Amino acid sequence: MIVCVCRRVSDREITRHAHAGMSFDDIQFELGVATQCGRCECTARGLVEQCHASNPVAAINNAACAEEPAHRTERPLVWNCSFRSQPA
């Protein structure tokens, strides 16, 4: 699954680097994850933490992130490629 849409980084790439012993900062520098819009940072950090906790399979769990952005709403986010905003 693609975790970072801006840089097209998958969960497999992140977990592969984390299993190789890289920290989140190292992975961020190497892959560019969470360097543009930042919406993927919580998920990416969670994947790295799970891998470093020696879990055999990393599962994505956004609920485990205690640092949810303040602008997050109950409505699902709509990805829009155009510059016009559309109501969700």
N, CA, C and O atoms as a Tinker XYZ file with bonds, in Angstrom:
   352  protein
     1  N      0.842000   -1.173000    0.000000    73     2
     2  CA     0.000000    0.000000    0.000000    64     1     3
     3  C      0.891000    1.241000    0.000000    63     2     4     5
     4  O      1.935000    1.260000    0.651000    81     3
     5  N      0.483000    2.256000   -0.719000    73     3     6
     6  CA     1.228000    3.507000   -0.742000    64     5     7
     7  C      0.937000    4.275000    0.548000    63     6     8     9
     8  O     -0.220000    4.560000    0.858000    81     7
     9  N      1.969000    4.602000    1.282000    73     7    10
    10  CA     1.840000    5.368000    2.521000    64     9    11
    11  C      2.030000    6.851000    2.223000    63    10    12    13
    12  O      1.232000    7.679000    2.661000    81    11
    13  N      3.077000    7.189000    1.483000    73    11    14
    14  CA     3.381000    8.579000    1.135000    64    13    15
    15  C      2.999000    8.792000   -0.331000    63    14    16    17
    16  O      3.693000    8.339000   -1.241000    81    15
    17  N      1.888000    9.487000   -0.537000    73    15    18
    18  CA     1.410000    9.731000   -1.885000    64    17    19
    19  C      2.330000   10.712000   -2.607000    63    18    20    21
    20  O      2.584000   10.554000   -3.801000    81    19
    21  N      2.826000   11.712000   -1.901000    73    19    22
    22  CA     3.675000   12.733000   -2.526000    64    21    23
    23  C      4.943000   12.129000   -3.137000    63    22    24    25
    24  O      5.343000   12.501000   -4.240000    81    23
    25  N      5.568000   11.199000   -2.415000    73    23    26
    26  CA     6.821000   10.591000   -2.867000    64    25    27
    27  C      6.655000    9.164000   -3.365000    63    26    28    29
    28  O      7.625000    8.521000   -3.765000    81    27
    29  N      5.414000    8.668000   -3.340000    73    27    30
    30  CA     5.091000    7.298000   -3.779000    64    29    31
    31  C      5.964000    6.266000   -3.056000    63    30    32    33
    32  O      6.712000    5.506000   -3.673000    81    31
    33  N      5.840000    6.270000   -1.745000    73    31    34
    34  CA     6.586000    5.346000   -0.897000    64    33    35
    35  C      5.597000    4.359000   -0.295000    63    34    36    37
    36  O      4.586000    4.754000    0.286000    81    35
    37  N      5.894000    3.079000   -0.437000    73    35    38
    38  CA     4.980000    2.048000    0.057000    64    37    39
    39  C      5.346000    1.610000    1.474000    63    38    40    41
    40  O      6.435000    1.890000    1.975000    81    39
    41  N      4.393000    0.912000    2.101000    73    39    42
    42  CA     4.638000    0.367000    3.429000    64    41    43
    43  C      5.750000   -0.676000    3.378000    63    42    44    45
    44  O      6.509000   -0.819000    4.337000    81    43
    45  N      5.852000   -1.395000    2.284000    73    43    46
    46  CA     6.911000   -2.408000    2.145000    64    45    47
    47  C      8.290000   -1.780000    2.112000    63    46    48    49
    48  O      9.232000   -2.313000    2.699000    81    47
    49  N      8.417000   -0.640000    1.425000    73    47    50
    50  CA     9.713000    0.044000    1.393000    64    49    51
    51  C     10.106000    0.525000    2.786000    63    50    52    53
    52  O     11.256000    0.381000    3.200000    81    51
    53  N      9.156000    1.090000    3.494000    73    51    54
    54  CA     9.435000    1.601000    4.840000    64    53    55
    55  C      9.829000    0.460000    5.765000    63    54    56    57
    56  O     10.820000    0.563000    6.488000    81    55
    57  N      9.059000   -0.636000    5.750000    73    55    58
    58  CA     9.368000   -1.749000    6.645000    64    57    59
    59  C     10.687000   -2.421000    6.271000    63    58    60    61
    60  O     11.420000   -2.871000    7.152000    81    59
    61  N     10.997000   -2.494000    4.979000    73    59    62
    62  CA    12.279000   -3.080000    4.565000    64    61    63
    63  C     13.447000   -2.267000    5.133000    63    62    64    65
    64  O     14.415000   -2.838000    5.635000    81    63
    65  N     13.358000   -0.950000    5.056000    73    63    66
    66  CA    14.413000   -0.098000    5.590000    64    65    67
    67  C     14.470000   -0.177000    7.120000    63    66    68    69
    68  O     15.553000   -0.174000    7.705000    81    67
    69  N     13.302000   -0.247000    7.761000    73    67    70
    70  CA    13.267000   -0.335000    9.227000    64    69    71
    71  C     13.848000   -1.658000    9.706000    63    70    72    73
    72  O     14.575000   -1.689000   10.699000    81    71
    73  N     13.538000   -2.745000    9.016000    73    71    74
    74  CA    14.101000   -4.050000    9.384000    64    73    75
    75  C     15.609000   -4.082000    9.168000    63    74    76    77
    76  O     16.307000   -4.889000    9.783000    81    75
    77  N     16.111000   -3.216000    8.306000    73    75    78
    78  CA    17.555000   -3.116000    8.086000    64    77    79
    79  C     18.227000   -2.286000    9.185000    63    78    80    81
    80  O     19.444000   -2.098000    9.168000    81    79
    81  N     17.426000   -1.789000   10.144000    73    79    82
    82  CA    17.991000   -1.063000   11.284000    64    81    83
    83  C     17.974000    0.444000   11.151000    63    82    84    85
    84  O     18.543000    1.137000   11.995000    81    83
    85  N     17.342000    0.971000   10.122000    73    83    86
    86  CA    17.309000    2.421000    9.935000    64    85    87
    87  C     16.252000    3.048000   10.850000    63    86    88    89
    88  O     15.195000    2.464000   11.087000    81    87
    89  N     16.552000    4.232000   11.353000    73    87    90
    90  CA    15.594000    4.980000   12.168000    64    89    91
    91  C     14.628000    5.717000   11.248000    63    90    92    93
    92  O     14.817000    5.742000   10.032000    81    91
    93  N     13.586000    6.321000   11.834000    73    91    94
    94  CA    12.647000    7.086000   11.013000    64    93    95
    95  C     13.359000    8.225000   10.300000    63    94    96    97
    96  O     13.112000    8.470000    9.120000    81    95
    97  N     14.243000    8.924000   11.010000    73    95    98
    98  CA    14.970000   10.038000   10.390000    64    97    99
    99  C     15.805000    9.571000    9.200000    63    98   100   101
   100  O     15.864000   10.248000    8.174000    81    99
   101  N     16.452000    8.409000    9.339000    73    99   102
   102  CA    17.240000    7.855000    8.239000    64   101   103
   103  C     16.343000    7.510000    7.047000    63   102   104   105
   104  O     16.684000    7.788000    5.897000    81   103
   105  N     15.200000    6.903000    7.340000    73   103   106
   106  CA    14.264000    6.524000    6.282000    64   105   107
   107  C     13.694000    7.770000    5.608000    63   106   108   109
   108  O     13.521000    7.809000    4.390000    81   107
   109  N     13.409000    8.772000    6.408000    73   107   110
   110  CA    12.886000   10.022000    5.862000    64   109   111
   111  C     13.906000   10.657000    4.913000    63   110   112   113
   112  O     13.540000   11.150000    3.846000    81   111
   113  N     15.160000   10.644000    5.296000    73   111   114
   114  CA    16.209000   11.198000    4.448000    64   113   115
   115  C     16.400000   10.365000    3.182000    63   114   116   117
   116  O     16.571000   10.910000    2.091000    81   115
   117  N     16.369000    9.057000    3.335000    73   115   118
   118  CA    16.613000    8.146000    2.213000    64   117   119
   119  C     15.462000    8.128000    1.205000    63   118   120   121
   120  O     15.693000    8.197000   -0.002000    81   119
   121  N     14.225000    8.037000    1.697000    73   119   122
   122  CA    13.070000    7.869000    0.814000    64   121   123
   123  C     12.275000    9.151000    0.571000    63   122   124   125
   124  O     11.496000    9.232000   -0.379000    81   123
   125  N     12.470000   10.146000    1.424000    73   123   126
   126  CA    11.719000   11.394000    1.287000    64   125   127
   127  C     10.322000   11.335000    1.873000    63   126   128   129
   128  O      9.512000   12.233000    1.643000    81   127
   129  N     10.031000   10.274000    2.634000    73   127   130
   130  CA     8.706000   10.130000    3.222000    64   129   131
   131  C      8.476000   11.241000    4.252000    63   130   132   133
   132  O      9.378000   11.586000    5.015000    81   131
   133  N      7.265000   11.793000    4.265000    73   131   134
   134  CA     6.850000   12.850000    5.204000    64   133   135
   135  C      7.681000   14.113000    5.076000    63   134   136   137
   136  O      7.948000   14.785000    6.072000    81   135
   137  N      8.090000   14.440000    3.864000    73   135   138
   138  CA     8.863000   15.671000    3.662000    64   137   139
   139  C      8.095000   16.723000    2.878000    63   138   140   141
   140  O      8.587000   17.837000    2.700000    81   139
   141  N      6.899000   16.390000    2.406000    73   139   142
   142  CA     6.131000   17.385000    1.661000    64   141   143
   143  C      4.884000   17.775000    2.438000    63   142   144   145
   144  O      4.941000   18.712000    3.236000    81   143
   145  N      3.771000   17.103000    2.242000    73   143   146
   146  CA     2.532000   17.523000    2.920000    64   145   147
   147  C      2.492000   17.067000    4.373000    63   146   148   149
   148  O      1.842000   17.711000    5.196000    81   147
   149  N      3.178000   15.963000    4.710000    73   147   150
   150  CA     3.268000   15.498000    6.086000    64   149   151
   151  C      2.127000   14.624000    6.573000    63   150   152   153
   152  O      2.152000   14.189000    7.724000    81   151
   153  N      1.135000   14.349000    5.751000    73   151   154
   154  CA    -0.017000   13.553000    6.191000    64   153   155
   155  C      0.344000   12.104000    6.467000    63   154   156   157
   156  O     -0.388000   11.416000    7.178000    81   155
   157  N      1.441000   11.631000    5.930000    73   155   158
   158  CA     1.820000   10.227000    6.095000    64   157   159
   159  C      2.748000    9.998000    7.286000    63   158   160   161
   160  O      3.078000    8.855000    7.603000    81   159
   161  N      3.166000   11.062000    7.940000    73   159   162
   162  CA     4.184000   10.924000    8.982000    64   161   163
   163  C      3.761000    9.987000   10.104000    63   162   164   165
   164  O      4.560000    9.160000   10.542000    81   163
   165  N      2.547000   10.094000   10.571000    73   163   166
   166  CA     2.070000    9.254000   11.672000    64   165   167
   167  C      2.104000    7.779000   11.284000    63   166   168   169
   168  O      2.574000    6.940000   12.052000    81   167
   169  N      1.610000    7.472000   10.101000    73   167   170
   170  CA     1.593000    6.088000    9.636000    64   169   171
   171  C      3.009000    5.570000    9.441000    63   170   172   173
   172  O      3.319000    4.447000    9.840000    81   171
   173  N      3.868000    6.375000    8.834000    73   171   174
   174  CA     5.251000    5.957000    8.586000    64   173   175
   175  C      5.994000    5.725000    9.901000    63   174   176   177
   176  O      6.713000    4.736000   10.045000    81   175
   177  N      5.823000    6.633000   10.855000    73   175   178
   178  CA     6.476000    6.455000   12.166000    64   177   179
   179  C      5.952000    5.196000   12.860000    63   178   180   181
   180  O      6.717000    4.467000   13.492000    81   179
   181  N      4.658000    4.946000   12.741000    73   179   182
   182  CA     4.081000    3.752000   13.346000    64   181   183
   183  C      4.660000    2.477000   12.752000    63   182   184   185
   184  O      4.928000    1.519000   13.476000    81   183
   185  N      4.852000    2.460000   11.450000    73   183   186
   186  CA     5.459000    1.300000   10.799000    64   185   187
   187  C      6.872000    1.065000   11.303000    63   186   188   189
   188  O      7.252000   -0.070000   11.592000    81   187
   189  N      7.648000    2.132000   11.409000    73   187   190
   190  CA     9.035000    2.013000   11.878000    64   189   191
   191  C      9.062000    1.519000   13.317000    63   190   192   193
   192  O      9.870000    0.655000   13.659000    81   191
   193  N      8.186000    2.059000   14.166000    73   191   194
   194  CA     8.138000    1.629000   15.563000    64   193   195
   195  C      7.781000    0.156000   15.674000    63   194   196   197
   196  O      8.367000   -0.568000   16.479000    81   195
   197  N      6.823000   -0.291000   14.872000    73   195   198
   198  CA     6.423000   -1.688000   14.919000    64   197   199
   199  C      7.554000   -2.601000   14.472000    63   198   200   201
   200  O      7.750000   -3.678000   15.034000    81   199
   201  N      8.283000   -2.176000   13.477000    73   199   202
   202  CA     9.409000   -2.990000   12.998000    64   201   203
   203  C     10.527000   -3.043000   14.026000    63   202   204   205
   204  O     11.155000   -4.087000   14.206000    81   203
   205  N     10.779000   -1.939000   14.695000    73   203   206
   206  CA    11.837000   -1.904000   15.696000    64   205   207
   207  C     11.433000   -2.636000   16.969000    63   206   208   209
   208  O     12.288000   -3.015000   17.769000    81   207
   209  N     10.137000   -2.835000   17.158000    73   207   210
   210  CA     9.661000   -3.603000   18.309000    64   209   211
   211  C      9.734000   -5.096000   18.016000    63   210   212   213
   212  O      9.198000   -5.916000   18.761000    81   211
   213  N     10.401000   -5.430000   16.927000    73   211   214
   214  CA    10.629000   -6.801000   16.450000    64   213   215
   215  C      9.346000   -7.572000   16.172000    63   214   216   217
   216  O      9.286000   -8.785000   16.373000    81   215
   217  N      8.318000   -6.861000   15.706000    73   215   218
   218  CA     7.115000   -7.530000   15.231000    64   217   219
   219  C      7.421000   -8.128000   13.865000    63   218   220   221
   220  O      8.022000   -7.451000   13.031000    81   219
   221  N      7.029000   -9.369000   13.609000    73   219   222
   222  CA     7.334000   -9.972000   12.320000    64   221   223
   223  C      6.617000   -9.325000   11.144000    63   222   224   225
   224  O      7.155000   -9.277000   10.038000    81   223
   225  N      5.405000   -8.826000   11.379000    73   223   226
   226  CA     4.651000   -8.183000   10.310000    64   225   227
   227  C      4.155000   -6.848000   10.832000    63   226   228   229
   228  O      3.506000   -6.780000   11.876000    81   227
   229  N      4.465000   -5.788000   10.099000    73   227   230
   230  CA     4.013000   -4.467000   10.514000    64   229   231
   231  C      2.635000   -4.203000    9.935000    63   230   232   233
   232  O      2.421000   -4.330000    8.730000    81   231
   233  N      1.713000   -3.838000   10.795000    73   231   234
   234  CA     0.364000   -3.502000   10.359000    64   233   235
   235  C      0.167000   -2.011000   10.543000    63   234   236   237
   236  O      0.672000   -1.423000   11.499000    81   235
   237  N     -0.564000   -1.406000    9.632000    73   235   238
   238  CA    -0.802000    0.027000    9.717000    64   237   239
   239  C     -1.936000    0.264000   10.703000    63   238   240   241
   240  O     -3.016000   -0.315000   10.582000    81   239
   241  N     -1.673000    1.125000   11.682000    73   239   242
   242  CA    -2.666000    1.415000   12.699000    64   241   243
   243  C     -2.618000    2.900000   13.004000    63   242   244   245
   244  O     -1.814000    3.329000   13.831000    81   243
   245  N     -3.453000    3.691000   12.361000    73   243   246
   246  CA    -3.474000    5.128000   12.591000    64   245   247
   247  C     -4.021000    5.484000   13.963000    63   246   248   249
   248  O     -3.713000    6.558000   14.478000    81   247
   249  N     -4.817000    4.623000   14.566000    73   247   250
   250  CA    -5.378000    4.912000   15.876000    64   249   251
   251  C     -4.298000    4.939000   16.947000    63   250   252   253
   252  O     -4.487000    5.553000   17.997000    81   251
   253  N     -3.170000    4.284000   16.700000    73   251   254
   254  CA    -2.094000    4.238000   17.685000    64   253   255
   255  C     -1.309000    5.538000   17.733000    63   254   256   257
   256  O     -0.505000    5.739000   18.644000    81   255
   257  N     -1.523000    6.406000   16.789000    73   255   258
   258  CA    -0.775000    7.663000   16.747000    64   257   259
   259  C     -1.408000    8.663000   17.697000    63   258   260   261
   260  O     -2.576000    9.020000   17.543000    81   259
   261  N     -0.646000    9.110000   18.669000    73   259   262
   262  CA    -1.154000   10.061000   19.648000    64   261   263
   263  C     -1.043000   11.486000   19.145000    63   262   264   265
   264  O     -1.594000   12.402000   19.756000    81   263
   265  N     -0.351000   11.687000   18.058000    73   263   266
   266  CA    -0.114000   13.034000   17.552000    64   265   267
   267  C     -0.950000   13.316000   16.311000    63   266   268   269
   268  O     -0.415000   13.717000   15.278000    81   267
   269  N     -2.257000   13.109000   16.409000    73   267   270
   270  CA    -3.143000   13.398000   15.286000    64   269   271
   271  C     -3.161000   14.905000   15.067000    63   270   272   273
   272  O     -3.228000   15.662000   16.035000    81   271
   273  N     -3.103000   15.354000   13.827000    73   271   274
   274  CA    -3.134000   16.786000   13.553000    64   273   275
   275  C     -4.428000   17.426000   14.043000    63   274   276   277
   276  O     -5.492000   16.807000   14.004000    81   275
   277  N     -4.326000   18.668000   14.503000    73   275   278
   278  CA    -5.482000   19.371000   15.041000    64   277   279
   279  C     -6.514000   19.665000   13.964000    63   278   280   281
   280  O     -7.691000   19.832000   14.284000    81   279
   281  N     -6.117000   19.734000   12.700000    73   279   282
   282  CA    -7.039000   20.053000   11.625000    64   281   283
   283  C     -7.828000   18.841000   11.144000    63   282   284   285
   284  O     -8.684000   18.980000   10.270000    81   283
   285  N     -7.570000   17.680000   11.680000    73   283   286
   286  CA    -8.240000   16.440000   11.258000    64   285   287
   287  C     -9.707000   16.520000   11.635000    63   286   288   289
   288  O    -10.030000   16.905000   12.758000    81   287
   289  N    -10.595000   16.169000   10.736000    73   287   290
   290  CA   -12.028000   16.199000   10.988000    64   289   291
   291  C    -12.586000   14.791000   10.898000    63   290   292   293
   292  O    -11.870000   13.853000   10.546000    81   291
   293  N    -13.847000   14.646000   11.212000    73   291   294
   294  CA   -14.502000   13.349000   11.127000    64   293   295
   295  C    -14.785000   12.949000    9.685000    63   294   296   297
   296  O    -14.945000   11.764000    9.391000    81   295
   297  N    -14.850000   13.941000    8.770000    73   295   298
   298  CA   -15.100000   13.634000    7.366000    64   297   299
   299  C    -13.867000   13.001000    6.744000    63   298   300   301
   300  O    -12.748000   13.368000    7.103000    81   299
   301  N    -14.036000   12.067000    5.828000    73   299   302
   302  CA   -12.878000   11.504000    5.138000    64   301   303
   303  C    -12.241000   12.560000    4.241000    63   302   304   305
   304  O    -12.931000   13.399000    3.662000    81   303
   305  N    -10.929000   12.507000    4.135000    73   303   306
   306  CA   -10.218000   13.446000    3.279000    64   305   307
   307  C    -10.400000   13.051000    1.829000    63   306   308   309
   308  O    -10.382000   11.868000    1.489000    81   307
   309  N    -10.576000   14.042000    0.981000    73   307   310
   310  CA   -10.763000   13.805000   -0.441000    64   309   311
   311  C     -9.503000   14.248000   -1.166000    63   310   312   313
   312  O     -9.101000   15.407000   -1.065000    81   311
   313  N     -8.880000   13.335000   -1.895000    73   311   314
   314  CA    -7.696000   13.675000   -2.688000    64   313   315
   315  C     -8.171000   14.224000   -4.011000    63   314   316   317
   316  O     -8.925000   13.569000   -4.730000    81   315
   317  N     -7.737000   15.411000   -4.328000    73   315   318
   318  CA    -8.181000   16.079000   -5.531000    64   317   319
   319  C     -6.957000   16.553000   -6.296000    63   318   320   321
   320  O     -6.114000   17.259000   -5.743000    81   319
   321  N     -6.853000   16.177000   -7.549000    73   319   322
   322  CA    -5.703000   16.549000   -8.350000    64   321   323
   323  C     -5.819000   17.946000   -8.925000    63   322   324   325
   324  O     -4.816000   18.518000   -9.353000    81   323
   325  N     -7.017000   18.510000   -8.947000    73   323   326
   326  CA    -7.181000   19.848000   -9.508000    64   325   327
   327  C     -6.968000   20.876000   -8.419000    63   326   328   329
   328  O     -6.941000   20.547000   -7.233000    81   327
   329  N     -6.816000   22.117000   -8.828000    73   327   330
   330  CA    -6.614000   23.202000   -7.877000    64   329   331
   331  C     -7.934000   23.740000   -7.329000    63   330   332   333
   332  O     -7.943000   24.493000   -6.356000    81   331
   333  N     -9.039000   23.357000   -7.949000    73   331   334
   334  CA   -10.344000   23.782000   -7.456000    64   333   335
   335  C    -10.708000   22.934000   -6.250000    63   334   336   337
   336  O    -10.522000   21.717000   -6.262000    81   335
   337  N    -11.220000   23.566000   -5.222000    73   335   338
   338  CA   -11.641000   22.782000   -4.055000    64   337   339
   339  C    -13.083000   22.338000   -4.262000    63   338   340   341
   340  O    -13.920000   23.085000   -4.768000    81   339
   341  N    -13.342000   21.112000   -3.860000    73   339   342
   342  CA   -14.678000   20.557000   -3.972000    64   341   343
   343  C    -15.131000   20.138000   -2.588000    63   342   344   345
   344  O    -14.338000   19.581000   -1.828000    81   343
   345  N    -16.377000   20.390000   -2.240000    73   343   346
   346  CA   -16.837000   19.957000   -0.912000    64   345   347
   347  C    -16.829000   18.444000   -0.807000    63   346   348   349
   348  O    -17.148000   17.737000   -1.764000    81   347
   349  N    -16.466000   17.966000    0.353000    73   347   350
   350  CA   -16.404000   16.507000    0.583000    64   349   351
   351  C    -17.737000   15.971000    0.983000    63   350   352
   352  O    -17.875000   14.770000    1.217000    81   351
